[in-house]
Amino acid sequence: MAQISTTSEQTVQTLERIGAHSHVKGLGLDDQLEPRPSSQGMVGQRAARKAAGLIVKMVQDGRIAGRAILMAGPPSTGKTAIAMGMAQTLGSDVPFTMLSASEVFSLEMSKTEALMQAFRRSIGVRIREEAEVVEGEVVEIQIDRSLTGATKTGKLTIKTTDMETIYELGNKMIDSLQKEKITAGDVIAIDKASGRITKLGRSFTRARDYDAMGSDTKFVQCPEGELQRRKDVVHTVSLHEIDVINSRTQGFLALFSGDTGEIKPELRDQINTKVGEWREEGKAEIVPGVLFIDEVHMLDIECFSFLNRALESELAPLVIMASNRGICRIRGTRFRSPHGMPIDLLDRVLIISTKPYELDDLKQILTIRAAEEEVSLKPEALEVLTRMASETSLRYAINLITTANLAAKRRKADAVEVVDVRRVYNLFVDEKRSVQYLKEHAEQFMSESDEYGDIDGLSSAAPIIGRQMAAAQA
């Protein structure tokens, strides 16, 4: 008897990574640098956003390099979101490096070297050089293939308003033309050194050729003058990339391997001298960028001393630091200071304060995050989440959006309702309920105290094991 084989179809679901600040597209400011109530994913914190907008403007004008900014405020008040908005506003042309202070201690190099490399990543060098290019409008492309199809030859007819020339094509150039989908009527530029072909647009003379144009077709004028010309090409690289290329035998390939290691100060001095010569000759331009250090209170006194010295350097970026600490101990010392930073460093920074969000701001942020995660919330569920964000923390309420959506899907519901929020609220406790649980069951946990007394005021409710043992022996 013949067996009938059955095949089961499996659907492959694409997982999309949604970051904590993927909804932030900018600072949400108008042309006068005034903050809008809700724009580009930013809500509330108007004073802090306006101050950040002024800093971005000064960075774009190149007037604030070598300065330091401290963003101080309680947790969940948008410090990192404002930094991300600044990065989006500055664009890709301005170097922006994000660094968590704890990363400095986890890298396989000294702390000062890790900070120095972060500084050098945040300084860009815009290098100008001349390149020979062939630029014109494509008149005709002829491609001849062999009988086996292994080899291809061809001719490219290209013109300007003043002249027309025919070029012989090899396999590499033919593949490049086919990859860029070059056809007659396109205006192209060919780099003679690398053979790279760039499609500049379509000639205005072919504007009525509807079969060869789409909705996003860009029309340009046919080039004038000679086909071959010298053109200024601009490359933007960071000082750290120049350091790595000159310190490793494999050159720029070391950038892809990730094995940068420590770089000698003598080499950096030579590179600084060479870059200075390029600036005097007009071949290069320094682009001061931004270095953002999150959790800056995690740095120790050696790192803070290095920052004090590095900020006085001629090649120093704008350093933005963020901290959610109040009066706490400076790592590596026995002294306490505001935000866990030395007073002499605090004296040279501009401080931007962030304040807790209002209820309306929390509601708008939760609405934006739900839309970003493609979750439909009932108005009643949104009100409950807003109240939770006010009483616990904004991050806790945001984390409940996805989990509540999974609970709603299990009920085969189209939107998240209050019952789903309550269900996940009972499954996942917030920080306040966790602390209350610790206090109620303190004797069942292992606790300790630091040299300044009880940790976070919990030891009064949680007896220390050492004290329990001493009491038992007595």
BAKEDO-597602 format. One record per residue (C-alpha): x, y, z; chain. Coordinates in nm, 4 decimals. Last residue first. Layout:
% residues N
X;Y;Z;A
...
END
This chain:
% residues 474
2.5387;3.5448;7.3509;A
2.6297;3.3044;7.0703;A
2.2892;3.3532;6.9089;A
2.3183;3.7322;6.9332;A
2.6605;3.7213;6.7699;A
2.5281;3.4950;6.4932;A
2.2338;3.7258;6.4278;A
2.4624;4.0286;6.4245;A
2.6865;3.8641;6.1657;A
2.3850;3.7677;5.9576;A
2.2737;4.1299;5.9381;A
1.9209;4.2111;6.0471;A
1.6942;4.3391;5.7651;A
1.4538;4.6125;5.8781;A
1.7234;4.8488;6.0012;A
1.9433;4.7039;5.7290;A
1.7287;4.8535;5.4542;A
1.8400;5.2160;5.4829;A
1.9939;5.2118;5.1367;A
2.2784;4.9922;5.2655;A
2.3282;5.0422;5.6374;A
2.6318;5.2281;5.7593;A
2.9207;5.4152;5.6000;A
3.1587;5.1199;5.5881;A
2.9050;4.9089;5.4016;A
2.6386;4.6831;5.5480;A
2.5513;4.3240;5.4617;A
2.2493;4.1060;5.4032;A
2.1741;3.7373;5.3432;A
1.8010;3.6843;5.3138;A
1.5548;3.4801;5.5227;A
1.5610;3.7210;5.8179;A
1.4547;4.0098;5.5963;A
1.1248;3.8529;5.4915;A
0.8974;4.1557;5.5457;A
1.1702;4.4055;5.4637;A
1.2732;4.2226;5.1488;A
0.9107;4.2020;5.0336;A
0.8741;4.5770;5.0824;A
1.1860;4.6323;4.8744;A
1.0414;4.4163;4.5942;A
0.7109;4.6029;4.6141;A
0.8952;4.9320;4.5688;A
1.1121;4.8040;4.2825;A
0.8261;4.6691;4.0745;A
0.6845;4.3185;4.0833;A
0.6216;4.1081;3.7737;A
0.3413;3.8482;3.7842;A
0.0816;4.0579;3.9670;A
0.1328;4.3528;3.7322;A
0.1235;4.1066;3.4399;A
-0.2326;4.0096;3.5305;A
-0.3408;4.3608;3.6197;A
-0.2304;4.4901;3.2790;A
-0.4180;4.2112;3.1016;A
-0.7374;4.2752;3.3018;A
-0.7137;4.6462;3.2208;A
-0.7328;4.5790;2.8474;A
-0.4726;4.5336;2.5752;A
-0.6216;4.5267;2.2270;A
-0.7233;4.2679;1.9660;A
-0.8048;3.9908;2.2128;A
-0.7239;3.6257;2.1527;A
-0.7004;3.5713;2.5313;A
-0.3393;3.4647;2.4735;A
-0.2994;3.7708;2.2557;A
-0.4020;3.9885;2.5514;A
-0.1398;3.8267;2.7761;A
0.1248;3.8880;2.5097;A
0.0158;4.2533;2.4892;A
0.0423;4.2818;2.8670;A
0.4026;4.1597;2.8452;A
0.4820;4.4130;2.5723;A
0.3323;4.7096;2.7575;A
0.4552;4.6022;3.1029;A
0.8131;4.7035;3.0232;A
0.6964;5.0596;2.9572;A
0.5289;5.0730;3.2997;A
0.8480;4.9561;3.4718;A
1.0563;5.2087;3.2798;A
0.8255;5.4926;3.3827;A
0.8639;5.4149;3.7513;A
0.6429;5.3195;4.0468;A
0.3568;5.5564;4.1414;A
0.3599;5.7765;3.8310;A
0.4330;5.4954;3.5854;A
0.1621;5.2846;3.7506;A
-0.0896;5.5681;3.7131;A
-0.0016;5.5969;3.3452;A
-0.0331;5.2197;3.3020;A
-0.3826;5.2292;3.4553;A
-0.4869;5.5184;3.2301;A
-0.3547;5.3372;2.9223;A
-0.5517;5.0261;3.0193;A
-0.8712;5.2342;3.0428;A
-0.8053;5.3929;2.7027;A
-0.7586;5.0457;2.5463;A
-0.4075;4.9887;2.4205;A
-0.3059;4.8606;2.0755;A
0.0559;4.7464;2.0617;A
0.2741;4.8069;1.7568;A
0.5946;4.8375;1.9650;A
0.6515;5.1942;1.8429;A
0.2792;5.2730;1.8814;A
0.2866;5.1474;2.2410;A
0.6016;5.3526;2.3047;A
0.4369;5.6691;2.1730;A
0.1246;5.6145;2.3848;A
0.3377;5.5452;2.6932;A
0.5266;5.8701;2.6326;A
0.2018;6.0641;2.5897;A
0.0597;5.9289;2.9162;A
0.3793;6.0042;3.1053;A
0.3744;6.3619;2.9755;A
0.0130;6.4076;3.0847;A
0.0961;6.2740;3.4318;A
0.3911;6.5120;3.4735;A
0.7459;6.3885;3.4252;A
1.0132;6.4062;3.6948;A
1.2740;6.6805;3.6410;A
1.5889;6.6962;3.4300;A
1.8708;6.9313;3.5247;A
2.1347;7.0551;3.2815;A
2.4709;7.1321;3.4437;A
2.7490;7.3184;3.2623;A
3.0831;7.1729;3.3671;A
3.4012;7.3418;3.4988;A
3.3164;7.3520;3.8700;A
3.1902;6.9945;3.8657;A
3.5430;6.8840;3.7733;A
3.6964;7.0690;4.0707;A
3.4207;6.9362;4.2991;A
3.4991;6.5736;4.2235;A
3.2072;6.3680;4.0865;A
2.9741;6.1271;4.2709;A
2.6655;6.3256;4.1660;A
2.7333;6.5785;4.4441;A
3.0378;6.4728;4.6512;A
3.1313;6.2235;4.9206;A
3.4922;6.1522;5.0092;A
3.6413;5.8149;5.1034;A
3.8198;5.7791;4.7691;A
3.8507;5.5334;4.4795;A
3.4954;5.5859;4.3634;A
3.3587;5.9231;4.4714;A
3.0994;5.8586;4.7419;A
2.7445;5.9837;4.7022;A
2.5364;6.3004;4.7252;A
2.2739;6.2627;4.4538;A
2.3021;6.0042;4.1791;A
2.1177;5.9942;3.8452;A
2.4210;6.0837;3.6347;A
2.4792;6.1808;3.2728;A
2.7928;6.3196;3.1090;A
2.8316;6.5171;2.7869;A
3.1882;6.5788;2.6669;A
3.2293;6.8182;2.3725;A
3.5375;6.7047;2.1873;A
3.9035;6.7733;2.2713;A
4.1872;6.8331;2.0246;A
4.3482;7.1394;2.1856;A
4.3688;6.9598;2.5195;A
4.2220;7.1204;2.8322;A
3.9395;6.8651;2.8458;A
4.2010;6.5885;2.8619;A
4.3451;6.7109;3.1931;A
4.0182;6.7217;3.3847;A
3.9056;6.3998;3.2161;A
4.2252;6.2245;3.3315;A
4.1668;6.3362;3.6909;A
3.8098;6.2046;3.6674;A
3.9372;5.8701;3.5405;A
4.1847;5.8409;3.8282;A
3.9153;5.9367;4.0827;A
3.6882;5.6523;3.9748;A
3.4185;5.6365;3.7079;A
3.0812;5.4832;3.8028;A
2.9382;5.8312;3.8741;A
2.9488;5.8910;3.4968;A
2.6534;5.6572;3.4466;A
2.6431;5.7552;3.0771;A
2.9405;5.9157;2.9051;A
2.8455;6.0957;2.5811;A
3.1377;6.2097;2.3642;A
3.0407;6.4713;2.1044;A
3.2205;6.5830;1.7899;A
3.4738;6.8469;1.6895;A
3.5249;6.8357;1.3093;A
3.8855;6.9295;1.2243;A
3.9461;7.0275;0.8619;A
4.1926;6.8808;0.6165;A
4.3807;6.9682;0.2968;A
4.3961;7.3436;0.3590;A
4.7757;7.3441;0.3878;A
4.7592;7.4660;0.7484;A
4.5002;7.2000;0.8333;A
4.7077;6.9262;0.6695;A
5.0085;7.0351;0.8763;A
4.8015;7.0123;1.1949;A
4.6875;6.6633;1.0925;A
5.0537;6.5657;1.0585;A
5.1416;6.7048;1.4020;A
4.8437;6.5310;1.5628;A
4.9469;6.2066;1.3911;A
5.3017;6.2376;1.5257;A
5.1721;6.3074;1.8767;A
4.9393;6.0060;1.8537;A
5.2325;5.7856;1.7563;A
5.4349;5.9089;2.0550;A
5.1401;5.8385;2.2871;A
5.1581;5.4673;2.2001;A
4.8318;5.2954;2.1102;A
4.6736;5.0306;2.3298;A
4.4832;4.7486;2.1661;A
4.2951;4.7928;1.8373;A
4.1951;4.4325;1.7740;A
3.8429;4.4985;1.6438;A
3.9069;4.2906;1.3313;A
3.7250;4.5432;1.1121;A
3.9322;4.8467;1.2133;A
4.2489;4.6365;1.1904;A
4.1813;4.6054;0.8166;A
4.2746;4.9754;0.7904;A
4.6427;4.8918;0.8206;A
4.7368;4.5244;0.8603;A
5.0655;4.6214;1.0275;A
4.8865;4.8133;1.3012;A
4.9691;5.1544;1.4513;A
4.9066;5.3750;1.1465;A
4.5585;5.2431;1.0677;A
4.4645;5.2373;1.4366;A
4.5631;5.6004;1.4988;A
4.3875;5.7204;1.1812;A
4.0720;5.5421;1.2976;A
4.1083;5.7044;1.6395;A
4.1366;6.0493;1.4811;A
3.7999;5.9946;1.3178;A
3.7392;5.9811;0.9442;A
3.5513;6.2097;0.7051;A
3.6383;6.1831;0.3354;A
3.5791;6.4691;0.0892;A
3.6461;6.4352;-0.2854;A
3.7395;6.7408;-0.4922;A
3.7040;6.6734;-0.8645;A
3.9563;6.6679;-1.1457;A
3.8065;6.6287;-1.4894;A
3.7733;6.3805;-1.7704;A
3.4690;6.4317;-1.9931;A
3.5656;6.7884;-2.0785;A
3.3169;7.0755;-2.0803;A
2.9547;7.0577;-1.9688;A
2.7645;6.7888;-1.7822;A
2.4076;6.7009;-1.8955;A
2.1678;6.8588;-1.6501;A
2.0092;6.6516;-1.3766;A
1.6777;6.4697;-1.3266;A
1.6107;6.2571;-1.0193;A
1.3667;5.9674;-1.0577;A
1.1656;5.8980;-0.7418;A
0.8313;5.8233;-0.9100;A
0.9969;5.6091;-1.1728;A
1.1588;5.6656;-1.5088;A
1.2606;5.4507;-1.8040;A
0.9204;5.3932;-1.9662;A
0.8239;5.7606;-1.9305;A
1.0965;5.8868;-2.1634;A
0.9667;6.2432;-2.1637;A
1.2391;6.3693;-1.9285;A
1.5099;6.2066;-2.1422;A
1.6770;6.5367;-2.2379;A
1.6677;6.6295;-1.8683;A
1.9355;6.3647;-1.8104;A
1.8779;6.1055;-1.5410;A
2.0555;6.1002;-1.2074;A
2.4027;6.0974;-1.0527;A
2.4650;5.7231;-1.0849;A
2.8049;5.6486;-0.9347;A
3.0487;5.4022;-1.0923;A
3.3598;5.2934;-0.9017;A
3.6593;5.2145;-1.1222;A
3.8958;5.2650;-0.8279;A
4.1445;5.5162;-0.9705;A
3.9378;5.6350;-1.2678;A
3.6325;5.7174;-1.0554;A
3.3381;5.6989;-1.2965;A
3.0521;5.9528;-1.2749;A
2.7123;5.8873;-1.4332;A
2.4290;6.0756;-1.6034;A
2.1667;5.8279;-1.7239;A
2.0181;5.8664;-2.0729;A
2.1104;5.5183;-2.1943;A
2.0861;5.2690;-1.9107;A
2.2760;5.2051;-1.5865;A
2.1211;4.9456;-1.3582;A
2.3810;5.0103;-1.0821;A
2.4620;4.6384;-1.0721;A
2.4574;4.6134;-1.4513;A
2.7044;4.8987;-1.4876;A
2.9278;4.7535;-1.2159;A
2.9238;4.4091;-1.3796;A
3.0212;4.5648;-1.7128;A
3.3047;4.7575;-1.5469;A
3.4453;4.4424;-1.3872;A
3.4148;4.2293;-1.7018;A
3.5925;4.4814;-1.9227;A
3.4645;4.7868;-2.1090;A
3.6222;4.9861;-2.3948;A
3.5367;5.3561;-2.3860;A
3.3722;5.5646;-2.6640;A
3.3879;5.9451;-2.6428;A
3.1567;6.2453;-2.7007;A
3.2320;6.6165;-2.6664;A
3.0961;6.9626;-2.5807;A
2.7567;6.9078;-2.4116;A
2.8982;6.5991;-2.2446;A
2.9105;6.2475;-2.3820;A
2.9404;5.8764;-2.3054;A
2.9505;5.5755;-2.5345;A
3.0356;5.2587;-2.3462;A
3.1698;4.9575;-2.5329;A
3.1605;4.5923;-2.4435;A
3.3344;4.2728;-2.3545;A
3.2137;3.9721;-2.1599;A
3.3858;3.6474;-2.0799;A
3.2432;3.3243;-1.9396;A
2.9246;3.3269;-2.1467;A
3.0247;3.0057;-2.3228;A
2.9672;3.1529;-2.6684;A
3.1326;3.4787;-2.5652;A
2.9270;3.7802;-2.4615;A
2.9129;4.1217;-2.6263;A
2.7797;4.4276;-2.4382;A
2.7035;4.7600;-2.6097;A
2.5974;5.0588;-2.3958;A
2.4812;5.3791;-2.5670;A
2.4555;5.7528;-2.4999;A
2.5409;5.7654;-2.1295;A
2.5623;6.1249;-2.0058;A
2.8890;6.2503;-1.8592;A
3.1478;6.2406;-1.5827;A
3.4860;6.0701;-1.5979;A
3.6646;6.1229;-1.2692;A
4.0180;6.2075;-1.1601;A
4.0411;6.2574;-0.7847;A
4.1508;6.5546;-0.5754;A
4.1668;6.5323;-0.1994;A
3.9876;6.6830;0.0980;A
4.0090;6.5285;0.4438;A
3.7429;6.5982;0.7081;A
3.9006;6.4864;1.0354;A
3.6567;6.3872;1.3083;A
3.7057;6.4026;1.6842;A
3.4730;6.1817;1.8910;A
3.6649;5.8608;1.8230;A
3.9757;6.0329;1.9644;A
3.8018;6.1016;2.2964;A
3.6760;5.7419;2.3182;A
4.0310;5.6224;2.2494;A
4.1563;5.8471;2.5305;A
3.8917;5.7119;2.7684;A
3.9935;5.3520;2.6997;A
4.3619;5.4466;2.7338;A
4.2936;5.6151;3.0697;A
4.1234;5.3045;3.2022;A
4.4021;5.0710;3.0940;A
4.3328;4.8053;2.8351;A
4.1351;4.4839;2.7999;A
3.7996;4.6600;2.8371;A
3.5734;4.5905;3.1365;A
3.6714;4.8890;3.3546;A
3.5991;5.1566;3.0933;A
3.2746;4.9815;2.9994;A
3.1291;5.0731;3.3418;A
3.1275;5.4399;3.2425;A
2.8897;5.3686;2.9549;A
3.0092;5.5176;2.6281;A
2.8282;5.6811;2.3381;A
3.0368;5.8418;2.0629;A
2.8980;6.1055;1.8252;A
3.1105;6.2170;1.5291;A
2.9400;6.4957;1.3276;A
2.8571;6.4076;0.9645;A
2.6074;6.1379;1.0673;A
2.3478;6.3827;1.1931;A
2.3677;6.6422;1.4701;A
1.9929;6.6173;1.5319;A
1.9947;6.2377;1.5715;A
2.2872;6.2534;1.8155;A
2.1153;6.5279;2.0151;A
1.7979;6.3202;2.0316;A
1.9998;6.0253;2.1624;A
2.1424;6.2497;2.4361;A
1.7907;6.3703;2.5196;A
1.6733;6.0078;2.5437;A
1.9683;5.9254;2.7711;A
1.8619;6.1954;3.0176;A
1.4879;6.1283;2.9825;A
1.3600;6.1463;3.3417;A
1.3515;5.7726;3.4135;A
1.6051;5.7883;3.6988;A
1.6376;6.1190;3.8862;A
1.8272;6.4084;3.7289;A
2.1656;6.5357;3.6223;A
2.2841;6.6005;3.2676;A
2.6425;6.7217;3.2999;A
2.8036;6.9142;3.0135;A
3.1772;6.9477;2.9499;A
3.3607;7.1828;2.7143;A
3.6564;7.1087;2.4859;A
3.4675;7.1954;2.1692;A
3.1944;7.4558;2.2175;A
3.2189;7.6914;1.9223;A
3.2242;7.4624;1.6176;A
2.9063;7.6117;1.4659;A
2.7382;7.2697;1.4654;A
2.8527;7.2179;1.8241;A
2.7096;7.5590;1.9196;A
2.3728;7.4662;1.7694;A
2.3757;7.1295;1.9454;A
2.4467;7.3040;2.2774;A
2.1559;7.5436;2.2235;A
1.9296;7.2480;2.1447;A
2.0407;7.0711;2.4635;A
1.9411;7.3791;2.6648;A
1.6026;7.3800;2.4913;A
1.5593;7.0095;2.5601;A
1.6416;7.0551;2.9295;A
1.3957;7.3444;2.9651;A
1.1212;7.1562;2.7811;A
1.1530;6.8297;2.9731;A
0.8159;6.7160;2.8301;A
0.7780;6.4742;2.5381;A
1.0319;6.3739;2.2725;A
0.9443;6.1190;2.0017;A
1.0157;6.3605;1.7171;A
0.7615;6.6085;1.8582;A
0.5433;6.6530;2.1648;A
0.5021;6.9865;2.3438;A
0.7372;7.1612;2.0970;A
1.0647;7.2916;2.2342;A
1.1818;7.6368;2.1174;A
1.5065;7.6279;1.9210;A
1.3841;7.9181;1.7017;A
1.3523;7.6793;1.4041;A
1.1355;7.4416;1.6096;A
1.2584;7.1826;1.8579;A
1.1616;6.8147;1.8984;A
1.5033;6.6956;2.0166;A
1.5437;6.4352;1.7436;A
1.4142;6.1010;1.6136;A
1.3514;5.9220;1.9455;A
1.1245;5.6184;1.8972;A
1.4192;5.3773;1.9004;A
1.4965;5.4839;2.2576;A
1.4532;5.1550;2.4461;A
1.5336;4.9587;2.1339;A
1.2906;4.7631;1.9206;A
1.4512;4.4582;1.7627;A
1.2300;4.3150;1.4894;A
1.1769;3.9416;1.4834;A
1.0631;3.8046;1.1494;A
0.8225;3.5160;1.1789;A
0.8805;3.2111;0.9640;A
0.5639;3.0228;0.8886;A
0.5930;2.6491;0.8835;A
0.4090;2.4387;0.6303;A
0.3577;2.0742;0.7110;A
0.4334;1.8120;0.4527;A
0.2293;1.4957;0.4204;A
0.3595;1.1738;0.2761;A
0.1063;0.9318;0.1334;A
0.2126;0.5756;0.1755;A
0.1431;0.3309;-0.1023;A
0.0000;0.0000;0.0000;A
END
